[in-house]
Amino acid sequence: MPILPTIKEEESQTWLQQLWHCRIQLQLTIPASLIMFAGGLKLAWTVYEAPPNRFDYDYDSCLLIVAFFFGAIVGCIAASMFVGRVSKNIAHITSGSLLVVGGLLFLTFPNSFFALAFTCLFEGIAMGLTQVQNFVVGPEMCSKEMRGFVMSTERCSLWFGILMQLTFTYMWYALEPPTGHRTMQPDQIHGIVVACLGLAAIVAAFKQRVESPLLLIQQQRDHAAGNVLKQLIGTQLTTTEVMRVREDCVQLMAFDAGQSGWYIFRKHNAGPLLKLFILRGFVTLTMSQPFNRVYLSASWLGFNCDTNCLYTMAATGACGSLLGCLLIDRYGRRRMCVATMLPATIFMLITGGIMEYLANTNTAIVQLDLEIIALLMLLFQFIICVGVSIAASVYLSEAFTVTQKPKCVAAVLIGEHTLQLVLALVSSSTTINGMVFFFIMGFLCMLLGLCVFFFMPETKYLTLYECLQKFKRV
């Protein structure tokens, strides 16, 4: 009797093939990526260093940080009221318009401190609107195999914006032309770039008109939702597969339908909200002014920087975020987060130990000691960006129910921006003790790694409905 032919299993796609099939999902992130890139440019001039221009007024540069993050808080509050209910282009076009206004304002009045403060305010509002929009609607338009990669673009855009601005400022000082030959100030070039990014975001938003399938199903536009799902996930899908994905969307919407908002928040969202605030808050500490001040002090003599070594920190963060973006869907959120917390703890405790030895023995600090401290801080930043920072962004897009998601995401981001404000004010008013700072960061790494291991689920290759089930069990 002849042997029946076996059914050949479908070959698994390579990463590049998945990237090609999900190219439309990546194209939809272009407006948000441009706005977050502009936010990174402004972060470089607030959290990392002061603008190169010299103002005639005696104002503290800390006020720029206050203006930027106050604007971000306002943007998050505004976005929580309409995101998920209307077209995604409303947030993108509004944010792009604010960038254009802010860039032109700073281009017109480059020597005015108030112009820079209002520019920071407008760009902060734009970033807050875009962050909430990105984390709420973005995962609804991603396939489960590429959701981590797509949602990691927020962190990558921020870091590359910081790197570009810091590198440009360093090159301006290194290759500064004579005073009589200047045709444009660096602040004006910054304003032109920000305005162009806002204009490009508006054009990209008008070009990409694909809406969230959840919004279309909520509006009872089933035929349009089916077409969008087929377009987003791939035209090679059959009608049965599209219907299965549509049923996942319906289950996600029905998860908290017909129940009171307070009950849904207490039952399903309060726990993830607290966990993600702690996780994102720790990431905020690694991008804050106290962390940068300590690194700047160590690298100034350790690396013999003639102006500023913070561009090396930005390059480390950008490279780490890019690597984490490529690995997050392959190795999972919890595994990468826990695996990177262990070496990060070791790096911080070793650095604190070096500082304690130098303080207790009263020995003269040599260049090698500061160079080792700066290198350990660079390794710490790299490892945090690879695992913790990317995982926190992806978790934030997966954790909350549909009806409460805009408010919960906005609450986490508001807490994060408020923490940045507090850290900036503390850094400007007191001198940071490096030894205490390093030991605190080390113990936080250790505790946070244990918390992620025991209290955070693994959501790799799961639909959003399955992610909610996972968060419910943990």
Secondary structure as UniProt FT lines:
FT   HELIX           15..21
FT   HELIX           23..28
FT   HELIX           30..43
FT   HELIX           44..48
FT   HELIX           62..82
FT   TURN            83..85
FT   HELIX           89..108
FT   TURN            110..111
FT   HELIX           113..137
FT   HELIX           138..141
FT   TURN            144..146
FT   HELIX           147..151
FT   HELIX           153..174
FT   HELIX           179..181
FT   HELIX           186..207
FT   HELIX           213..218
FT   TURN            219..220
FT   HELIX           222..233
FT   TURN            235..236
FT   HELIX           239..254
FT   TURN            257..258
FT   HELIX           261..264
FT   HELIX           265..269
FT   HELIX           270..286
FT   HELIX           289..302
FT   TURN            303..304
FT   HELIX           310..331
FT   HELIX           333..361
FT   HELIX           367..384
FT   HELIX           385..389
FT   HELIX           390..398
FT   TURN            402..404
FT   HELIX           405..429
FT   HELIX           434..455
FT   TURN            460..461
FT   HELIX           464..473
//
